[in-house]
Amino acid sequence: MVRHGDSPKEGNERERGLTEKGMSDAKRIAEVLHLEGISAVASSPYVRSILTVQELANQIEQEVLV
């Protein structure tokens, strides 16, 4: 389980994206987990959560399950 990356503190809760730090953290998560044999990636419907795991999903050639 991975917590979403850093996101801006303003805006609609469900639609907030990631800050630059959050995007950097998401790339690091993908680097660390892509060799762990993960075959599926699931996320809450919040944009920041999907963005956090999208790179990992891309690397394993899977869609993010919401």
N, CA, C and O atoms as a GROMACS GRO file, in nm:
protein
  264
    1MET      N    1   0.084  -0.116   0.000
    1MET     CA    2   0.000   0.000   0.000
    1MET      C    3   0.090   0.124   0.000
    1MET      O    4   0.191   0.129   0.070
    2VAL      N    5   0.051   0.221  -0.079
    2VAL     CA    6   0.126   0.345  -0.092
    2VAL      C    7   0.032   0.461  -0.068
    2VAL      O    8  -0.078   0.464  -0.121
    3ARG      N    9   0.076   0.554   0.013
    3ARG     CA   10  -0.002   0.676   0.034
    3ARG      C   11   0.025   0.771  -0.082
    3ARG      O   12   0.136   0.772  -0.137
    4HIS      N   13  -0.073   0.850  -0.120
    4HIS     CA   14  -0.056   0.944  -0.231
    4HIS      C   15   0.058   1.040  -0.206
    4HIS      O   16   0.095   1.068  -0.092
    5GLY      N   17   0.115   1.090  -0.315
    5GLY     CA   18   0.223   1.188  -0.307
    5GLY      C   19   0.172   1.323  -0.258
    5GLY      O   20   0.051   1.346  -0.248
    6ASP      N   21   0.265   1.410  -0.230
    6ASP     CA   22   0.232   1.544  -0.182
    6ASP      C   23   0.144   1.616  -0.282
    6ASP      O   24   0.169   1.613  -0.403
    7SER      N   25   0.040   1.682  -0.232
    7SER     CA   26  -0.052   1.755  -0.321
    7SER      C   27  -0.073   1.896  -0.269
    7SER      O   28  -0.051   1.923  -0.151
    8PRO      N   29  -0.116   1.988  -0.357
    8PRO     CA   30  -0.144   2.125  -0.312
    8PRO      C   31  -0.252   2.122  -0.204
    8PRO      O   32  -0.339   2.034  -0.204
    9LYS      N   33  -0.248   2.214  -0.115
    9LYS     CA   34  -0.343   2.216  -0.003
    9LYS      C   35  -0.472   2.290  -0.036
    9LYS      O   36  -0.563   2.295   0.047
   10GLU      N   37  -0.481   2.348  -0.155
   10GLU     CA   38  -0.603   2.419  -0.192
   10GLU      C   39  -0.669   2.349  -0.310
   10GLU      O   40  -0.606   2.270  -0.381
   11GLY      N   41  -0.796   2.379  -0.330
   11GLY     CA   42  -0.869   2.320  -0.442
   11GLY      C   43  -0.960   2.207  -0.396
   11GLY      O   44  -0.961   2.169  -0.279
   12ASN      N   45  -1.034   2.156  -0.491
   12ASN     CA   46  -1.128   2.048  -0.465
   12ASN      C   47  -1.053   1.924  -0.419
   12ASN      O   48  -0.958   1.880  -0.484
   13GLU      N   49  -1.094   1.867  -0.309
   13GLU     CA   50  -1.028   1.751  -0.248
   13GLU      C   51  -1.009   1.635  -0.347
   13GLU      O   52  -0.902   1.575  -0.351
   14ARG      N   53  -1.110   1.605  -0.426
   14ARG     CA   54  -1.104   1.491  -0.518
   14ARG      C   55  -1.023   1.519  -0.645
   14ARG      O   56  -0.980   1.426  -0.712
   15GLU      N   57  -1.003   1.647  -0.677
   15GLU     CA   58  -0.941   1.682  -0.805
   15GLU      C   59  -0.800   1.738  -0.793
   15GLU      O   60  -0.740   1.774  -0.894
   16ARG      N   61  -0.747   1.746  -0.672
   16ARG     CA   62  -0.611   1.800  -0.656
   16ARG      C   63  -0.510   1.705  -0.717
   16ARG      O   64  -0.520   1.583  -0.702
   17GLY      N   65  -0.413   1.761  -0.786
   17GLY     CA   66  -0.306   1.681  -0.844
   17GLY      C   67  -0.191   1.664  -0.746
   17GLY      O   68  -0.212   1.655  -0.625
   18LEU      N   69  -0.069   1.661  -0.799
   18LEU     CA   70   0.050   1.648  -0.717
   18LEU      C   71   0.139   1.771  -0.732
   18LEU      O   72   0.139   1.836  -0.836
   19THR      N   73   0.212   1.802  -0.626
   19THR     CA   74   0.313   1.906  -0.634
   19THR      C   75   0.436   1.848  -0.704
   19THR      O   76   0.438   1.730  -0.737
   20GLU      N   77   0.536   1.930  -0.728
   20GLU     CA   78   0.661   1.879  -0.788
   20GLU      C   79   0.721   1.770  -0.700
   20GLU      O   80   0.770   1.669  -0.750
   21LYS      N   81   0.716   1.791  -0.568
   21LYS     CA   82   0.766   1.688  -0.476
   21LYS      C   83   0.684   1.561  -0.489
   21LYS      O   84   0.740   1.451  -0.488
   22GLY      N   85   0.554   1.575  -0.500
   22GLY     CA   86   0.466   1.459  -0.516
   22GLY      C   87   0.497   1.380  -0.643
   22GLY      O   88   0.497   1.257  -0.642
   23MET      N   89   0.524   1.452  -0.753
   23MET     CA   90   0.559   1.385  -0.878
   23MET      C   91   0.694   1.314  -0.865
   23MET      O   92   0.711   1.203  -0.915
   24SER      N   93   0.788   1.377  -0.798
   24SER     CA   94   0.919   1.315  -0.775
   24SER      C   95   0.903   1.190  -0.690
   24SER      O   96   0.964   1.087  -0.718
   25ASP      N   97   0.822   1.198  -0.585
   25ASP     CA   98   0.797   1.082  -0.500
   25ASP      C   99   0.731   0.968  -0.579
   25ASP      O  100   0.764   0.852  -0.560
   26ALA      N  101   0.638   1.003  -0.669
   26ALA     CA  102   0.570   0.901  -0.750
   26ALA      C  103   0.670   0.829  -0.841
   26ALA      O  104   0.660   0.708  -0.859
   27LYS      N  105   0.763   0.903  -0.898
   27LYS     CA  106   0.866   0.839  -0.982
   27LYS      C  107   0.953   0.745  -0.899
   27LYS      O  108   0.989   0.637  -0.944
   28ARG      N  109   0.985   0.788  -0.778
   28ARG     CA  110   1.067   0.703  -0.689
   28ARG      C  111   0.991   0.576  -0.652
   28ARG      O  112   1.050   0.468  -0.647
   29ILE      N  113   0.863   0.588  -0.626
   29ILE     CA  114   0.781   0.471  -0.594
   29ILE      C  115   0.786   0.370  -0.709
   29ILE      O  116   0.802   0.250  -0.687
   30ALA      N  117   0.772   0.420  -0.831
   30ALA     CA  118   0.777   0.332  -0.949
   30ALA      C  119   0.913   0.264  -0.960
   30ALA      O  120   0.920   0.145  -0.990
   31GLU      N  121   1.020   0.339  -0.936
   31GLU     CA  122   1.155   0.282  -0.942
   31GLU      C  123   1.173   0.170  -0.840
   31GLU      O  124   1.232   0.067  -0.871
   32VAL      N  125   1.122   0.190  -0.722
   32VAL     CA  126   1.139   0.093  -0.614
   32VAL      C  127   1.052  -0.031  -0.635
   32VAL      O  128   1.095  -0.143  -0.609
   33LEU      N  129   0.930  -0.012  -0.682
   33LEU     CA  130   0.834  -0.123  -0.686
   33LEU      C  131   0.826  -0.198  -0.819
   33LEU      O  132   0.769  -0.307  -0.822
   34HIS      N  133   0.879  -0.146  -0.926
   34HIS     CA  134   0.855  -0.210  -1.056
   34HIS      C  135   0.917  -0.348  -1.070
   34HIS      O  136   0.876  -0.425  -1.157
   35LEU      N  137   1.013  -0.382  -0.988
   35LEU     CA  138   1.074  -0.516  -0.994
   35LEU      C  139   1.021  -0.611  -0.887
   35LEU      O  140   1.078  -0.718  -0.866
   36GLU      N  141   0.915  -0.572  -0.820
   36GLU     CA  142   0.861  -0.652  -0.710
   36GLU      C  143   0.756  -0.755  -0.753
   36GLU      O  144   0.695  -0.819  -0.667
   37GLY      N  145   0.735  -0.772  -0.880
   37GLY     CA  146   0.638  -0.872  -0.925
   37GLY      C  147   0.493  -0.828  -0.912
   37GLY      O  148   0.403  -0.912  -0.907
   38ILE      N  149   0.471  -0.700  -0.907
   38ILE     CA  150   0.335  -0.647  -0.896
   38ILE      C  151   0.266  -0.666  -1.032
   38ILE      O  152   0.322  -0.632  -1.136
   39SER      N  153   0.144  -0.719  -1.029
   39SER     CA  154   0.073  -0.744  -1.154
   39SER      C  155  -0.052  -0.659  -1.169
   39SER      O  156  -0.115  -0.661  -1.275
   40ALA      N  157  -0.089  -0.584  -1.066
   40ALA     CA  158  -0.207  -0.497  -1.073
   40ALA      C  159  -0.183  -0.376  -0.983
   40ALA      O  160  -0.114  -0.385  -0.881
   41VAL      N  161  -0.241  -0.264  -1.023
   41VAL     CA  162  -0.230  -0.140  -0.946
   41VAL      C  163  -0.370  -0.085  -0.927
   41VAL      O  164  -0.442  -0.060  -1.023
   42ALA      N  165  -0.408  -0.065  -0.801
   42ALA     CA  166  -0.540  -0.011  -0.769
   42ALA      C  167  -0.524   0.123  -0.699
   42ALA      O  168  -0.423   0.148  -0.633
   43SER      N  169  -0.624   0.209  -0.713
   43SER     CA  170  -0.618   0.342  -0.654
   43SER      C  171  -0.758   0.388  -0.616
   43SER      O  172  -0.858   0.341  -0.670
   44SER      N  173  -0.762   0.480  -0.522
   44SER     CA  174  -0.888   0.550  -0.496
   44SER      C  175  -0.915   0.639  -0.617
   44SER      O  176  -0.825   0.658  -0.699
   45PRO      N  177  -1.034   0.694  -0.630
   45PRO     CA  178  -1.065   0.778  -0.746
   45PRO      C  179  -1.006   0.919  -0.738
   45PRO      O  180  -1.020   0.997  -0.832
   46TYR      N  181  -0.940   0.954  -0.629
   46TYR     CA  182  -0.881   1.087  -0.616
   46TYR      C  183  -0.767   1.102  -0.716
   46TYR      O  184  -0.684   1.012  -0.730
   47VAL      N  185  -0.764   1.214  -0.786
   47VAL     CA  186  -0.664   1.238  -0.890
   47VAL      C  187  -0.522   1.221  -0.836
   47VAL      O  188  -0.439   1.159  -0.902
   48ARG      N  189  -0.494   1.276  -0.719
   48ARG     CA  190  -0.358   1.267  -0.665
   48ARG      C  191  -0.316   1.123  -0.638
   48ARG      O  192  -0.199   1.088  -0.650
   49SER      N  193  -0.412   1.039  -0.603
   49SER     CA  194  -0.381   0.898  -0.579
   49SER      C  195  -0.351   0.825  -0.710
   49SER      O  196  -0.256   0.747  -0.718
   50ILE      N  197  -0.431   0.851  -0.810
   50ILE     CA  198  -0.407   0.789  -0.942
   50ILE      C  199  -0.272   0.834  -0.997
   50ILE      O  200  -0.195   0.752  -1.046
   51LEU      N  201  -0.243   0.963  -0.989
   51LEU     CA  202  -0.116   1.014  -1.040
   51LEU      C  203   0.003   0.953  -0.967
   51LEU      O  204   0.109   0.934  -1.026
   52THR      N  205  -0.014   0.922  -0.839
   52THR     CA  206   0.095   0.864  -0.761
   52THR      C  207   0.135   0.726  -0.813
   52THR      O  208   0.253   0.691  -0.809
   53VAL      N  209   0.040   0.648  -0.862
   53VAL     CA  210   0.071   0.510  -0.906
   53VAL      C  211   0.071   0.493  -1.057
   53VAL      O  212   0.098   0.383  -1.106
   54GLN      N  213   0.042   0.599  -1.132
   54GLN     CA  214   0.031   0.587  -1.278
   54GLN      C  215   0.161   0.540  -1.343
   54GLN      O  216   0.157   0.454  -1.432
   55GLU      N  217   0.273   0.593  -1.301
   55GLU     CA  218   0.401   0.553  -1.361
   55GLU      C  219   0.430   0.406  -1.337
   55GLU      O  220   0.478   0.337  -1.428
   56LEU      N  221   0.402   0.356  -1.219
   56LEU     CA  222   0.419   0.213  -1.191
   56LEU      C  223   0.329   0.131  -1.282
   56LEU      O  224   0.374   0.032  -1.340
   57ALA      N  225   0.203   0.172  -1.296
   57ALA     CA  226   0.111   0.101  -1.385
   57ALA      C  227   0.163   0.102  -1.529
   57ALA      O  228   0.155   0.001  -1.598
   58ASN      N  229   0.216   0.214  -1.572
   58ASN     CA  230   0.273   0.222  -1.708
   58ASN      C  231   0.388   0.124  -1.724
   58ASN      O  232   0.398   0.056  -1.826
   59GLN      N  233   0.475   0.117  -1.624
   59GLN     CA  234   0.592   0.030  -1.633
   59GLN      C  235   0.555  -0.118  -1.640
   59GLN      O  236   0.624  -0.195  -1.706
   60ILE      N  237   0.448  -0.156  -1.574
   60ILE     CA  238   0.407  -0.298  -1.578
   60ILE      C  239   0.299  -0.322  -1.684
   60ILE      O  240   0.240  -0.430  -1.693
   61GLU      N  241   0.275  -0.219  -1.765
   61GLU     CA  242   0.180  -0.224  -1.877
   61GLU      C  243   0.040  -0.267  -1.833
   61GLU      O  244  -0.021  -0.356  -1.891
   62GLN      N  245  -0.008  -0.200  -1.728
   62GLN     CA  246  -0.141  -0.224  -1.675
   62GLN      C  247  -0.213  -0.090  -1.657
   62GLN      O  248  -0.149   0.014  -1.645
   63GLU      N  249  -0.344  -0.096  -1.655
   63GLU     CA  250  -0.426   0.021  -1.622
   63GLU      C  251  -0.435   0.032  -1.470
   63GLU      O  252  -0.426  -0.068  -1.399
   64VAL      N  253  -0.453   0.154  -1.422
   64VAL     CA  254  -0.481   0.174  -1.278
   64VAL      C  255  -0.627   0.138  -1.257
   64VAL      O  256  -0.716   0.194  -1.321
   65LEU      N  257  -0.651   0.044  -1.168
   65LEU     CA  258  -0.788   0.004  -1.133
   65LEU      C  259  -0.841   0.100  -1.029
   65LEU      O  260  -0.781   0.118  -0.923
   66VAL      N  261  -0.954   0.162  -1.058
   66VAL     CA  262  -1.013   0.261  -0.966
   66VAL      C  263  -1.136   0.201  -0.902
   66VAL      O  264  -1.201   0.266  -0.821
   0.00000   0.00000   0.00000
